[in-house]
Amino acid sequence: MKTGVLCIHGFTGGPYELQPLVEYLEANTDWQIVVPTLPGHGETLELKRVTAETWMMAAEQALRQLQKEVDCVYVIGFSMGGIIAIYLALRYKIEKLVLLSAAAKYIYPTQLLQDVRDIAKEAMTGTLEDNTLYQLYSAKLRNTPIHAAIEFMRLVRMVEQYYGQINIPVCLVQGKKDGIVPFTTAPYLFDHISSETKKLIYSETGKHHICYSDDCNDWFPQTFSFLIEDEEIQGTN
């Protein structure tokens, strides 16, 4: 049986957001892994004319193509990509879902404020340019039109009413220091998704870009175990 994995990045992001996990899976499997760049995203943000439907259709196209080439598909979605992953699970046959920092709720002001304080402190000590958070968000603030942010929020609202219709195995991973998505979002989704098989993993040190957390070597194997559980059972038959 040939396995495929569709990985979907977040709002204003790109495939790099999932790269550490992709590399982990590539090192431990022979799975076919696809990480498309959603319209308007990537190294150069061009978000003025894109819509929620644009992003969903692009993900659908990538999924349909992958399904033609493999026997079963897992979908891994990060942040907004997690919401798109839920949408895909409503419409297509997917074996399992992994939702990383899924943006069912967004902007956790307490942690975001702490991150801003860290930026301010480093600005005073002359190390601001070394702060990866500053580099990331200063570029995004310059290049993200209000229209695109509205489309992102509209996407979340479009999908949220259907959480209860998800019944395939789901693994949720959430960083407790996420400054964008509150860490309470994962248990909220856990409670509202109807799947009988559900797993919830917390990253104690993880911020929003969870695949770059200091403890990813702890939760990568847990997530991998979730994905291969049925394959191992089938292999013993």
Disulfide bonds with the S-S distance in Angstrom:
none
